[in-house]
Amino acid sequence: MNRRMKRLLAFGAVSFFFVLSPLIVDAAPSRVAVLPLENKSGDPRYDYLGGIAGGLLQFDLSSSGAVELVDRSVLDAALRERELSLSAVAAEPNRLPKGLEGADYLLAGEYVLIGKDILLTLKLVDVSTTRVSTFSEGGSTENLVHVLAERVVERLAGKRPTLSREGRGRSLLSLRDETPGTIVLHSPLIDAEILLDGAFIGYTTGDRRKPYIIDNLEPGDHTVSTNLGRDFGTVKQPEISFGPWIEKVSVPSGKRVVVTDPSTHFNDVLYRLQRLISISQTAIFKKDGFFAQKAFHFTDRKGTDRIGGIAVNLILGSDEKKGTGSAVFTADGERKEITFSFGPEKSTEVREILGLVVFTVKVEERYGRFDFQMEAERTDVRQGMHRDGE
């Protein structure tokens, strides 16, 4: 081989090395911020899966060599300046601010239970383009997480690592925390029956400050109710229907949940609903007489908003022993004005019904003074109606 040929071969080898060198130099790892996994199953007993799966996922990503996990606190601080959160950004990538330092990607996820399997979905958000890549897998063992981690790394680095294997087949569901929980029930009722999931367990203490403690509860959803007969419970509005208080309570593992029973005597509620206006006072007469006015608003049993009011003007005569008055009643656009007189040792009462409201104005002389009352009450609500089966 002549000298010229050797120089050409040497130059070609060097050129070939420089052409290939970008392909064989390892790329910098992608910077990824991993968000907590969300439990979409609706059952708080499975909240623990988010922590376990999230921990496995972060371990897999960091040990792959292709991913650098970003400190969440740094990103949270940057986003707080823009009044955003990582979870909101991951849910709506189009809100992602440009130039977000610290991360190349955001990784969010959620899971649901289907029978004995877990369906885990991850969303990888490219910070620079807001493009979203979605990965979903179903299973019941930790290999479910490892397979998804493999797919995420493959998407980021172009090469799929091996993270799942037979030795990693532990069931995620078997790791559930079954530490019993507690319900702390406060109730104003005296000796009312307490029902847990439909079964009698005891009686209320009758003191709001001394709760009834329900211990050793299996984590999950339970129903709690009280029963003190047909005169006590809760009133559903606006239709005005009656029933015992019952509430669904989600009890987390090892936690205490405080519950307050809103039950009361039905007539107490009906009285407050019935009385729209109730004013009683001594009429203090000035130069222009005595004037009182009050408006009301309520929603009737069919769900329709109602408005109205009363305006009363009293004028005392020159002898200051008798006078004249006028009352204006309004209800849902209807208007009625009534004039009347009042005097010593005499009780004057004006009564009018407009729509669903009955109005009353009363003036009475007592011991040299005039007592004044005005009221407005609903006619579709009355005390004792819960006993009529309405």
DOBA-760259 format. One line per field, with one value per residue: residue number from 1; x, z, y of N, C-alpha, C in turn. Coordinates in steps of 0.05 Angstrom, whole numbers, padded with zeros to 5 digits. Layout:
% DOBA-760259
seq	(NUM,...)
n_x	(X,...)
n_z	(Z,...)
n_y	(Y,...)
ca_x	(X,...)
ca_z	(Z,...)
ca_y	(Y,...)
c_x	(X,...)
c_z	(Z,...)
c_y	(Y,...)
//
This chain:
% DOBA-760259
seq	(1,2,3,4,5,6,7,8,9,10,11,12,13,14,15,16,17,18,19,20,21,22,23,24,25,26,27,28,29,30,31,32,33,34,35,36,37,38,39,40,41,42,43,44,45,46,47,48,49,50,51,52,53,54,55,56,57,58,59,60,61,62,63,64,65,66,67,68,69,70,71,72,73,74,75,76,77,78,79,80,81,82,83,84,85,86,87,88,89,90,91,92,93,94,95,96,97,98,99,100,101,102,103,104,105,106,107,108,109,110,111,112,113,114,115,116,117,118,119,120,121,122,123,124,125,126,127,128,129,130,131,132,133,134,135,136,137,138,139,140,141,142,143,144,145,146,147,148,149,150,151,152,153,154,155,156,157,158,159,160,161,162,163,164,165,166,167,168,169,170,171,172,173,174,175,176,177,178,179,180,181,182,183,184,185,186,187,188,189,190,191,192,193,194,195,196,197,198,199,200,201,202,203,204,205,206,207,208,209,210,211,212,213,214,215,216,217,218,219,220,221,222,223,224,225,226,227,228,229,230,231,232,233,234,235,236,237,238,239,240,241,242,243,244,245,246,247,248,249,250,251,252,253,254,255,256,257,258,259,260,261,262,263,264,265,266,267,268,269,270,271,272,273,274,275,276,277,278,279,280,281,282,283,284,285,286,287,288,289,290,291,292,293,294,295,296,297,298,299,300,301,302,303,304,305,306,307,308,309,310,311,312,313,314,315,316,317,318,319,320,321,322,323,324,325,326,327,328,329,330,331,332,333,334,335,336,337,338,339,340,341,342,343,344,345,346,347,348,349,350,351,352,353,354,355,356,357,358,359,360,361,362,363,364,365,366,367,368,369,370,371,372,373,374,375,376,377,378,379,380,381,382,383,384,385,386,387,388,389,390)
n_x	(00017,00013,00040,00005,-00046,-00049,-00052,-00102,-00137,-00129,-00149,-00202,-00219,-00215,-00253,-00300,-00304,-00316,-00364,-00398,-00393,-00432,-00474,-00460,-00448,-00474,-00538,-00560,-00596,-00668,-00705,-00752,-00813,-00850,-00917,-00963,-01001,-01070,-01127,-01180,-01221,-01261,-01263,-01238,-01207,-01169,-01132,-01080,-01055,-01037,-00992,-00957,-00952,-00933,-00884,-00855,-00854,-00823,-00775,-00761,-00755,-00714,-00672,-00663,-00626,-00637,-00668,-00676,-00700,-00739,-00737,-00796,-00810,-00782,-00806,-00859,-00854,-00839,-00886,-00923,-00916,-00942,-00992,-01009,-01015,-00979,-01013,-01058,-01035,-01019,-01068,-01090,-01054,-01049,-01047,-00997,-00943,-00895,-00824,-00816,-00776,-00731,-00756,-00763,-00805,-00871,-00900,-00960,-01013,-01066,-01111,-01157,-01201,-01218,-01255,-01211,-01167,-01122,-01127,-01081,-01062,-01017,-00995,-00952,-00925,-00897,-00858,-00839,-00870,-00921,-00944,-00978,-00966,-00996,-01001,-01024,-01040,-01063,-01071,-01051,-01005,-00940,-00911,-00942,-00933,-00878,-00877,-00902,-00866,-00823,-00843,-00848,-00795,-00774,-00801,-00776,-00720,-00713,-00698,-00717,-00716,-00706,-00748,-00789,-00801,-00803,-00792,-00815,-00869,-00906,-00971,-01005,-01052,-01053,-01023,-01054,-01074,-01105,-01118,-01161,-01213,-01246,-01309,-01332,-01387,-01428,-01487,-01549,-01593,-01632,-01622,-01631,-01637,-01579,-01556,-01513,-01493,-01544,-01554,-01571,-01532,-01528,-01545,-01555,-01519,-01543,-01517,-01484,-01430,-01409,-01390,-01413,-01374,-01353,-01317,-01263,-01274,-01280,-01240,-01266,-01330,-01386,-01453,-01486,-01538,-01592,-01648,-01707,-01761,-01821,-01822,-01773,-01714,-01689,-01705,-01719,-01707,-01726,-01776,-01799,-01798,-01796,-01753,-01712,-01645,-01591,-01527,-01472,-01409,-01340,-01289,-01223,-01163,-01142,-01157,-01194,-01260,-01300,-01368,-01428,-01493,-01549,-01601,-01666,-01726,-01782,-01821,-01793,-01762,-01802,-01829,-01791,-01787,-01839,-01849,-01840,-01837,-01834,-01847,-01849,-01863,-01860,-01895,-01863,-01878,-01863,-01855,-01873,-01902,-01905,-01865,-01855,-01821,-01810,-01778,-01784,-01760,-01766,-01763,-01811,-01848,-01846,-01800,-01798,-01777,-01798,-01818,-01831,-01864,-01877,-01904,-01916,-01951,-01965,-02004,-02011,-02066,-02085,-02099,-02069,-02088,-02114,-02111,-02094,-02079,-02040,-02029,-01986,-01984,-01944,-01933,-01900,-01908,-01962,-02003,-02030,-02066,-02087,-02127,-02136,-02162,-02142,-02145,-02155,-02160,-02172,-02164,-02136,-02136,-02109,-02115,-02091,-02089,-02044,-02027,-01983,-01978,-01996,-02014,-02008,-02025,-02024,-02048,-02048,-02073,-02042,-02039,-02031,-01996,-01979,-01977,-01945,-01950,-01927,-01933,-01914,-01931,-01919,-01967,-01962,-01934,-01936,-01937,-01934,-01946,-01916,-01938,-01981,-01968,-01950)
n_z	(00000,-00019,00004,-00003,-00005,00048,00076,00059,00079,00134,00141,00127,00168,00213,00199,00197,00252,00275,00251,00272,00327,00354,00359,00394,00441,00506,00518,00555,00616,00619,00652,00700,00733,00781,00796,00852,00851,00833,00867,00835,00846,00882,00932,00994,01020,00986,00980,00996,00955,00919,00943,00947,00893,00870,00896,00878,00823,00820,00840,00799,00754,00770,00777,00726,00697,00655,00670,00708,00769,00788,00839,00872,00903,00883,00833,00849,00878,00836,00805,00840,00837,00791,00804,00797,00798,00799,00791,00767,00721,00696,00687,00651,00601,00565,00595,00613,00631,00589,00588,00636,00688,00709,00698,00646,00634,00659,00700,00710,00742,00750,00782,00781,00808,00781,00792,00817,00796,00781,00746,00718,00697,00664,00649,00609,00604,00559,00573,00540,00493,00508,00493,00503,00525,00534,00578,00594,00636,00662,00720,00779,00809,00830,00784,00747,00754,00743,00688,00664,00678,00647,00596,00598,00604,00556,00521,00533,00527,00484,00487,00516,00583,00626,00675,00699,00727,00746,00801,00821,00835,00875,00905,00898,00923,00968,01004,01031,01081,01137,01185,01239,01240,01268,01287,01311,01341,01348,01377,01387,01407,01457,01482,01432,01383,01355,01293,01257,01194,01187,01231,01300,01350,01397,01442,01436,01473,01488,01498,01465,01472,01490,01457,01422,01416,01362,01354,01325,01270,01205,01152,01103,01071,01110,01138,01180,01226,01263,01307,01335,01336,01301,01304,01302,01266,01201,01156,01089,01040,00981,00982,01029,01061,01106,01149,01182,01204,01164,01143,01098,01113,01103,01125,01138,01141,01206,01224,01256,01248,01253,01264,01259,01282,01253,01270,01293,01328,01286,01286,01304,01260,01222,01244,01239,01183,01169,01191,01161,01169,01231,01276,01335,01375,01414,01390,01372,01367,01324,01296,01243,01251,01258,01227,01194,01161,01123,01086,01051,01031,01001,00983,00951,00960,00911,00889,00871,00872,00918,00933,00974,01019,01076,01091,01138,01162,01215,01243,01295,01327,01345,01398,01417,01431,01396,01327,01256,01207,01154,01115,01072,01032,00996,00949,00905,00861,00868,00900,00958,00992,01054,01096,01164,01230,01297,01369,01440,01490,01453,01406,01344,01285,01223,01168,01113,01054,01005,00950,00970,01021,01085,01114,01172,01212,01273,01321,01387,01445,01507,01574,01564,01521,01454,01428,01375,01322,01267,01218,01173,01143,01114,01077,01057,01092,01156,01227,01254,01207,01191,01214,01184,01140,01095)
n_y	(-00024,00043,00107,00149,00125,00106,00154,00172,00133,00139,00192,00183,00149,00182,00221,00190,00177,00227,00238,00198,00207,00241,00207,00167,00190,00198,00226,00283,00272,00274,00324,00314,00328,00297,00288,00278,00217,00211,00188,00162,00129,00138,00116,00123,00085,00067,00106,00098,00072,00109,00133,00088,00069,00116,00123,00078,00090,00137,00117,00080,00114,00148,00112,00094,00122,00155,00196,00254,00272,00327,00375,00386,00430,00474,00483,00492,00540,00574,00572,00592,00646,00658,00646,00593,00520,00457,00413,00436,00455,00407,00384,00420,00431,00473,00518,00522,00560,00593,00582,00558,00545,00492,00442,00394,00362,00347,00298,00269,00231,00183,00136,00080,00030,-00032,-00083,-00130,-00108,-00054,00005,00044,00108,00149,00215,00249,00311,00355,00408,00449,00446,00434,00387,00326,00261,00199,00143,00080,00025,-00038,-00078,-00116,-00120,-00097,-00095,-00071,-00016,-00015,-00029,00014,00054,00037,00048,00104,00120,00100,00133,00181,00173,00140,00088,00027,00008,-00050,-00062,-00089,-00153,-00223,-00227,-00182,-00183,-00170,-00160,-00099,-00085,-00117,-00090,-00055,-00008,-00026,-00003,00010,00061,00120,00148,00209,00230,00285,00307,00342,00316,00282,00219,00194,00142,00114,00096,00055,00042,00023,-00009,-00013,00020,00048,00104,00175,00226,00273,00320,00369,00377,00331,00279,00220,00164,00125,00070,00030,00022,-00005,00018,00062,00075,00093,00094,00140,00152,00183,00173,00197,00191,00214,00269,00293,00309,00324,00377,00380,00427,00465,00441,00424,00373,00317,00279,00229,00246,00227,00207,00199,00176,00180,00142,00147,00105,00093,00143,00198,00220,00275,00286,00323,00322,00350,00349,00371,00394,00388,00429,00474,00487,00496,00539,00581,00582,00596,00647,00707,00762,00794,00840,00876,00930,00991,01045,01102,01167,01219,01285,01278,01233,01161,01112,01050,00998,00938,00886,00822,00758,00694,00624,00586,00523,00500,00516,00569,00636,00685,00752,00810,00857,00901,00965,01014,01070,01114,01165,01209,01240,01309,01310,01269,01220,01188,01166,01161,01111,01079,01022,00987,00932,00886,00834,00794,00829,00843,00892,00923,00972,00995,01036,01059,01071,01087,01084,01104,01053,01014,00962,00955,00919,00899,00857,00819,00779,00762,00727,00676,00696,00719,00780,00820,00876,00909,00954,00977,01009,01018,01033,01088,01088,01068,01005,00970,00924,00884,00834,00781,00722,00657,00620,00569,00539,00511,00501,00435,00409,00367,00323,00312,00284,00311)
ca_x	(00000,00030,00037,-00019,-00069,-00050,-00063,-00131,-00151,-00128,-00167,-00229,-00226,-00220,-00278,-00321,-00307,-00329,-00392,-00413,-00390,-00456,-00493,-00452,-00445,-00499,-00552,-00566,-00622,-00691,-00713,-00781,-00827,-00871,-00939,-00976,-01022,-01096,-01146,-01206,-01240,-01282,-01262,-01213,-01191,-01148,-01113,-01053,-01042,-01023,-00965,-00940,-00946,-00917,-00857,-00843,-00850,-00800,-00751,-00755,-00746,-00687,-00652,-00660,-00604,-00646,-00687,-00668,-00724,-00737,-00748,-00822,-00813,-00772,-00827,-00882,-00848,-00841,-00913,-00939,-00914,-00961,-01018,-01016,-01005,-00971,-01035,-01075,-01020,-01019,-01095,-01095,-01028,-01049,-01043,-00969,-00928,-00870,-00800,-00817,-00749,-00729,-00767,-00769,-00830,-00887,-00913,-00983,-01025,-01090,-01117,-01184,-01202,-01238,-01253,-01187,-01146,-01118,-01121,-01064,-01058,-00997,-00994,-00927,-00929,-00873,-00860,-00833,-00890,-00947,-00953,-00984,-00964,-01012,-00993,-01043,-01036,-01079,-01059,-01054,-00980,-00922,-00901,-00959,-00918,-00852,-00881,-00908,-00840,-00807,-00854,-00842,-00766,-00771,-00810,-00757,-00693,-00712,-00690,-00733,-00701,-00721,-00754,-00808,-00791,-00819,-00788,-00829,-00897,-00923,-00997,-01007,-01076,-01048,-01009,-01074,-01073,-01132,-01120,-01189,-01218,-01265,-01327,-01339,-01414,-01440,-01516,-01564,-01616,-01629,-01629,-01640,-01624,-01558,-01554,-01489,-01498,-01571,-01557,-01571,-01507,-01529,-01562,-01541,-01515,-01560,-01500,-01468,-01402,-01401,-01397,-01414,-01351,-01356,-01290,-01256,-01289,-01265,-01237,-01285,-01355,-01406,-01475,-01493,-01564,-01605,-01678,-01720,-01789,-01829,-01822,-01746,-01699,-01681,-01725,-01708,-01719,-01750,-01802,-01808,-01803,-01786,-01742,-01690,-01619,-01574,-01504,-01451,-01384,-01317,-01270,-01196,-01149,-01129,-01164,-01219,-01277,-01320,-01394,-01448,-01521,-01564,-01629,-01680,-01755,-01791,-01836,-01774,-01755,-01826,-01835,-01772,-01794,-01865,-01848,-01824,-01833,-01846,-01837,-01867,-01849,-01876,-01894,-01852,-01888,-01848,-01871,-01886,-01915,-01889,-01863,-01840,-01820,-01794,-01781,-01779,-01754,-01765,-01767,-01834,-01844,-01842,-01774,-01801,-01769,-01819,-01810,-01852,-01858,-01898,-01897,-01938,-01948,-01984,-02004,-02026,-02082,-02076,-02103,-02049,-02102,-02122,-02098,-02101,-02056,-02042,-02012,-01983,-01974,-01935,-01924,-01897,-01920,-01988,-02001,-02055,-02063,-02110,-02126,-02151,-02160,-02136,-02151,-02151,-02176,-02181,-02144,-02141,-02120,-02113,-02105,-02095,-02075,-02035,-02012,-01977,-01970,-02017,-02002,-02023,-02016,-02040,-02042,-02064,-02066,-02039,-02028,-02022,-01977,-01989,-01960,-01948,-01941,-01932,-01924,-01920,-01927,-01925,-01990,-01956,-01919,-01948,-01928,-01949,-01952,-01901,-01955,-02002,-01958,-01946)
ca_z	(00000,-00021,00025,-00008,00003,00077,00086,00054,00098,00160,00141,00127,00195,00231,00191,00206,00281,00281,00242,00290,00355,00368,00363,00414,00466,00521,00520,00583,00625,00619,00679,00703,00759,00785,00814,00866,00836,00844,00870,00822,00851,00899,00957,01008,01029,00967,00977,01001,00930,00906,00955,00941,00865,00864,00905,00859,00798,00823,00842,00773,00736,00778,00774,00698,00685,00633,00681,00732,00782,00796,00866,00868,00917,00866,00814,00863,00884,00811,00796,00858,00828,00770,00816,00785,00812,00780,00784,00748,00696,00684,00677,00628,00591,00550,00614,00621,00624,00575,00603,00663,00694,00728,00688,00617,00632,00682,00698,00727,00739,00766,00782,00789,00812,00765,00804,00833,00781,00783,00720,00723,00673,00667,00628,00607,00591,00550,00582,00518,00472,00520,00482,00524,00519,00554,00581,00611,00640,00682,00734,00808,00822,00827,00757,00733,00755,00729,00659,00657,00680,00623,00573,00600,00598,00527,00507,00538,00520,00459,00493,00538,00602,00637,00703,00710,00726,00763,00829,00830,00831,00899,00900,00910,00940,00993,01022,01041,01109,01148,01213,01244,01243,01289,01282,01335,01335,01366,01372,01408,01416,01482,01481,01406,01373,01336,01274,01240,01171,01190,01256,01325,01365,01423,01445,01438,01500,01494,01503,01441,01479,01497,01434,01423,01401,01348,01350,01311,01244,01181,01135,01080,01073,01130,01142,01208,01228,01290,01306,01359,01330,01277,01308,01301,01243,01184,01136,01062,01027,00987,00980,01056,01067,01133,01152,01201,01193,01156,01129,01090,01125,01093,01147,01130,01159,01230,01228,01269,01233,01270,01250,01275,01276,01252,01276,01312,01327,01261,01290,01306,01233,01209,01255,01226,01154,01166,01197,01143,01183,01258,01290,01356,01390,01421,01369,01381,01348,01320,01283,01219,01258,01262,01201,01196,01135,01123,01062,01055,01008,01007,00960,00959,00959,00883,00881,00859,00890,00924,00946,00982,01042,01090,01099,01155,01171,01235,01250,01319,01326,01362,01426,01423,01442,01374,01302,01232,01196,01128,01112,01044,01030,00969,00946,00878,00843,00877,00920,00971,01012,01072,01116,01188,01253,01323,01391,01467,01498,01429,01391,01316,01270,01194,01159,01084,01042,00977,00941,00991,01045,01100,01127,01196,01226,01297,01339,01412,01466,01533,01594,01553,01499,01432,01419,01346,01312,01239,01213,01148,01145,01091,01080,01048,01113,01183,01247,01255,01180,01188,01224,01165,01118,01071)
ca_y	(00000,00067,00126,00166,00109,00105,00180,00174,00115,00152,00215,00172,00138,00205,00233,00172,00180,00252,00236,00181,00213,00251,00185,00149,00204,00197,00251,00292,00261,00292,00332,00308,00333,00277,00297,00256,00203,00217,00166,00168,00107,00147,00102,00132,00063,00061,00128,00089,00062,00131,00136,00065,00069,00140,00118,00059,00104,00155,00101,00069,00136,00159,00091,00087,00137,00173,00215,00269,00281,00355,00382,00398,00455,00495,00489,00503,00567,00589,00574,00609,00674,00660,00637,00567,00497,00436,00395,00450,00456,00381,00379,00437,00438,00498,00539,00520,00584,00588,00589,00547,00533,00469,00416,00390,00348,00341,00272,00267,00205,00176,00107,00071,00001,-00047,-00110,-00133,-00096,-00026,00017,00067,00124,00170,00235,00263,00337,00368,00436,00468,00446,00427,00362,00306,00233,00184,00115,00066,-00004,-00050,-00101,-00115,-00123,-00074,-00095,-00051,00010,-00018,-00029,00042,00069,00030,00062,00132,00123,00096,00158,00203,00167,00125,00061,00017,-00008,-00073,-00056,-00109,-00180,-00241,-00221,-00158,-00189,-00166,-00147,-00073,-00085,-00131,-00072,-00036,-00002,-00032,00007,00019,00089,00128,00170,00224,00241,00305,00309,00356,00300,00267,00191,00185,00119,00118,00073,00054,00024,00011,-00025,00003,00017,00062,00127,00200,00235,00296,00343,00374,00378,00304,00263,00190,00154,00099,00061,00005,00021,-00012,00042,00062,00090,00083,00112,00145,00166,00184,00170,00204,00193,00229,00298,00303,00302,00346,00386,00385,00450,00482,00427,00420,00345,00311,00253,00228,00253,00205,00219,00181,00185,00166,00139,00139,00087,00104,00172,00205,00238,00288,00289,00337,00316,00375,00344,00388,00389,00399,00454,00496,00495,00506,00566,00599,00584,00608,00675,00723,00787,00794,00863,00885,00951,01014,01066,01128,01186,01244,01306,01267,01208,01136,01098,01025,00984,00914,00870,00794,00741,00666,00606,00570,00495,00492,00527,00595,00658,00704,00776,00828,00873,00917,00992,01024,01098,01121,01193,01214,01265,01332,01303,01248,01196,01172,01174,01146,01097,01066,00999,00979,00905,00878,00807,00785,00848,00852,00913,00929,00993,00996,01057,01051,01090,01074,01102,01094,01030,01001,00946,00956,00899,00898,00831,00817,00757,00766,00703,00657,00710,00733,00803,00830,00900,00913,00977,00975,01028,01006,01050,01113,01085,01052,00982,00966,00898,00878,00807,00769,00693,00640,00603,00542,00526,00515,00482,00410,00398,00342,00301,00308,00268,00327)
c_x	(00018,00024,00012,-00044,-00071,-00061,-00093,-00147,-00151,-00147,-00196,-00237,-00232,-00247,-00302,-00326,-00323,-00358,-00409,-00412,-00415,-00476,-00486,-00447,-00472,-00511,-00557,-00593,-00644,-00698,-00743,-00791,-00850,-00892,-00951,-00998,-01049,-01114,-01173,-01227,-01263,-01282,-01236,-01196,-01168,-01130,-01084,-01039,-01027,-00995,-00946,-00932,-00928,-00888,-00842,-00836,-00826,-00774,-00742,-00743,-00718,-00665,-00647,-00636,-00612,-00663,-00674,-00694,-00719,-00750,-00774,-00824,-00803,-00793,-00851,-00878,-00850,-00869,-00931,-00938,-00934,-00989,-01028,-01005,-00997,-00994,-01054,-01061,-01022,-01047,-01101,-01068,-01027,-01045,-01013,-00954,-00902,-00846,-00801,-00791,-00752,-00738,-00770,-00796,-00844,-00900,-00935,-00996,-01050,-01096,-01146,-01182,-01224,-01236,-01229,-01163,-01145,-01112,-01106,-01058,-01038,-00999,-00968,-00930,-00902,-00875,-00857,-00855,-00918,-00959,-00956,-00981,-00978,-01004,-01013,-01037,-01055,-01066,-01063,-01028,-00963,-00910,-00917,-00944,-00892,-00855,-00886,-00882,-00823,-00817,-00847,-00812,-00761,-00779,-00789,-00730,-00690,-00704,-00705,-00716,-00718,-00724,-00773,-00796,-00807,-00816,-00802,-00859,-00915,-00949,-00997,-01031,-01071,-01034,-01028,-01072,-01102,-01134,-01148,-01190,-01239,-01283,-01335,-01365,-01423,-01469,-01530,-01587,-01611,-01640,-01642,-01625,-01602,-01556,-01529,-01493,-01525,-01575,-01554,-01545,-01508,-01547,-01545,-01539,-01533,-01544,-01482,-01438,-01391,-01409,-01400,-01392,-01356,-01328,-01288,-01272,-01270,-01263,-01255,-01310,-01374,-01429,-01481,-01520,-01573,-01635,-01690,-01750,-01795,-01829,-01794,-01732,-01690,-01703,-01711,-01723,-01711,-01776,-01814,-01817,-01787,-01774,-01720,-01664,-01603,-01551,-01484,-01425,-01361,-01296,-01243,-01183,-01136,-01136,-01190,-01234,-01299,-01345,-01413,-01476,-01537,-01593,-01640,-01710,-01765,-01806,-01817,-01766,-01779,-01833,-01817,-01779,-01820,-01864,-01829,-01817,-01847,-01833,-01858,-01852,-01869,-01873,-01886,-01859,-01870,-01866,-01887,-01900,-01895,-01889,-01846,-01843,-01802,-01800,-01776,-01772,-01754,-01769,-01790,-01829,-01840,-01815,-01775,-01794,-01793,-01808,-01834,-01844,-01882,-01887,-01921,-01931,-01971,-01981,-02022,-02041,-02072,-02080,-02085,-02062,-02113,-02109,-02108,-02075,-02062,-02022,-02011,-01970,-01966,-01926,-01924,-01912,-01948,-01984,-02029,-02050,-02089,-02106,-02143,-02147,-02154,-02140,-02148,-02170,-02188,-02158,-02153,-02124,-02129,-02100,-02111,-02078,-02069,-02018,-02009,-01971,-01995,-02003,-02020,-02009,-02035,-02029,-02060,-02054,-02065,-02025,-02016,-02001,-01989,-01968,-01966,-01936,-01946,-01919,-01931,-01913,-01934,-01950,-01985,-01939,-01934,-01936,-01946,-01954,-01937,-01918,-01978,-01994,-01953,-01917)
c_z	(00000,00001,00022,00001,00033,00088,00082,00073,00126,00162,00142,00154,00215,00225,00200,00236,00288,00272,00262,00319,00367,00374,00386,00441,00480,00523,00549,00591,00625,00648,00682,00731,00761,00805,00829,00849,00849,00845,00858,00827,00868,00926,00971,01019,01011,00962,00980,00975,00916,00916,00947,00911,00857,00873,00886,00832,00799,00825,00815,00755,00744,00774,00744,00685,00664,00644,00705,00744,00793,00823,00862,00881,00900,00846,00826,00869,00859,00801,00814,00849,00805,00778,00802,00803,00791,00772,00764,00721,00681,00673,00652,00617,00576,00569,00623,00612,00609,00592,00631,00669,00712,00717,00658,00614,00659,00679,00719,00723,00757,00763,00791,00793,00796,00775,00822,00819,00785,00754,00725,00697,00680,00643,00630,00591,00585,00556,00559,00497,00482,00508,00504,00512,00541,00554,00601,00613,00663,00695,00764,00823,00817,00799,00739,00732,00740,00699,00649,00658,00656,00599,00574,00593,00568,00512,00510,00526,00494,00463,00517,00557,00611,00667,00716,00707,00747,00793,00840,00825,00855,00891,00913,00929,00967,01013,01034,01072,01120,01177,01218,01247,01264,01279,01309,01329,01356,01358,01395,01420,01441,01478,01454,01398,01353,01319,01258,01219,01175,01215,01280,01341,01392,01422,01447,01467,01508,01500,01479,01447,01486,01475,01440,01405,01389,01340,01332,01285,01222,01163,01111,01087,01093,01130,01172,01208,01257,01286,01333,01354,01307,01280,01305,01276,01227,01164,01110,01049,00997,00989,01008,01060,01092,01133,01173,01188,01187,01138,01122,01100,01114,01116,01137,01150,01182,01236,01244,01252,01252,01254,01269,01265,01276,01260,01296,01310,01301,01264,01293,01278,01219,01218,01241,01196,01151,01171,01179,01155,01210,01274,01310,01373,01398,01400,01381,01361,01348,01305,01259,01225,01262,01236,01205,01169,01136,01098,01069,01029,01017,00981,00968,00954,00931,00872,00869,00880,00893,00939,00954,01006,01054,01095,01114,01164,01191,01241,01274,01318,01346,01392,01436,01436,01420,01348,01279,01222,01168,01127,01082,01044,01001,00970,00916,00858,00850,00899,00931,00993,01028,01092,01140,01209,01278,01345,01418,01473,01475,01415,01361,01301,01241,01184,01129,01074,01012,00970,00964,01018,01058,01116,01151,01207,01249,01313,01363,01433,01493,01552,01583,01532,01478,01425,01390,01339,01281,01233,01184,01150,01120,01097,01071,01069,01140,01202,01249,01229,01176,01197,01204,01141,01093,01063)
c_y	(00025,00087,00143,00151,00108,00131,00182,00157,00127,00175,00205,00162,00161,00218,00216,00174,00205,00252,00220,00190,00225,00229,00167,00163,00205,00224,00257,00281,00282,00298,00330,00314,00314,00287,00273,00243,00207,00192,00174,00147,00116,00134,00109,00109,00057,00086,00119,00080,00084,00135,00113,00066,00093,00136,00099,00073,00122,00140,00090,00091,00145,00138,00084,00100,00156,00195,00228,00280,00310,00359,00397,00426,00479,00503,00502,00533,00585,00593,00591,00638,00679,00652,00612,00545,00476,00419,00409,00451,00429,00374,00395,00447,00464,00522,00540,00545,00577,00596,00579,00532,00509,00443,00416,00378,00348,00314,00270,00240,00202,00146,00102,00041,-00011,-00076,-00111,-00121,-00066,-00016,00043,00081,00146,00189,00251,00288,00349,00398,00455,00469,00442,00402,00342,00278,00217,00155,00102,00037,-00012,-00074,-00098,-00116,-00098,-00073,-00076,-00024,00008,-00017,-00001,00059,00063,00046,00092,00137,00119,00121,00180,00198,00151,00096,00051,00000,-00032,-00068,-00076,-00137,-00197,-00235,-00197,-00161,-00186,-00152,-00120,-00071,-00097,-00113,-00051,-00033,-00006,-00023,00018,00049,00094,00150,00183,00239,00260,00308,00324,00339,00285,00238,00183,00160,00127,00092,00076,00033,00009,-00005,-00007,-00002,00032,00086,00153,00210,00259,00321,00346,00371,00350,00285,00233,00180,00127,00090,00036,00001,00013,00012,00039,00079,00076,00103,00115,00160,00165,00183,00176,00207,00212,00259,00310,00293,00326,00352,00393,00408,00452,00466,00422,00391,00338,00283,00253,00236,00228,00216,00197,00193,00167,00165,00130,00120,00102,00132,00174,00225,00249,00294,00303,00331,00342,00372,00364,00381,00403,00426,00478,00506,00508,00534,00587,00603,00599,00638,00690,00750,00785,00817,00872,00905,00972,01035,01092,01149,01211,01264,01295,01240,01185,01121,01073,01011,00960,00897,00841,00781,00712,00650,00587,00540,00483,00502,00554,00616,00677,00728,00793,00844,00887,00945,01004,01052,01104,01151,01197,01241,01286,01326,01281,01224,01178,01182,01157,01133,01086,01043,00991,00951,00899,00849,00799,00803,00857,00873,00919,00950,00994,01019,01048,01073,01074,01094,01089,01071,01015,00986,00946,00936,00899,00872,00829,00794,00764,00742,00683,00670,00723,00755,00811,00855,00904,00936,00976,00995,01014,01026,01076,01112,01067,01030,00975,00938,00896,00851,00799,00739,00679,00624,00574,00527,00532,00495,00458,00397,00371,00318,00295,00292,00284,00326)
//
